[in-house]
């Protein structure tokens, strides 16, 4: 059985754009670099050639990885899901760290689109796993590498 990879519409589009860039810009540039390096003669000691081949290997690997993820993706439109007032994939959650009295706002997204600096957290992160399924005003304990942290869910948005 294939495990579907949850993704927001935005996350899937971001991967499609990266794939297009890899196939249409980066791959042709690498092929040209390999051809130019071959013209320099002996390939055994040709650093440009080996560098370009290595870059080609990484590029082709990433293309395959993105194509696999997109083919196994489950694109979730948060606006079309019945949420029953609970935290779900794609929702944006405002939480309060009870001990530190600090408020945070996170959107729960797929692994590829997570970016902690932009408050986009992976569905597989400890915080998201602890929040999913909970309702407003619920206090949850999140098990983190630094110890247990209590949060209160202040608001859930489905945007």
Secondary structure, DSSP 8 states (H G I E B T S, - for coil): ----EEEEHHHHHHHHHHHHHIIIIIHHHHHHHHHHHHTTS-STT-HHHHHHHHHHHHHHHHHHHHHHHHHTEEEE-GGGS--TTB--TT-EEEEEETTTTEEEEEEEE-GGG-BGGGTEEETTSHHHHHHTT-BTT-EEEEEETTEEEEEEEEEEE--
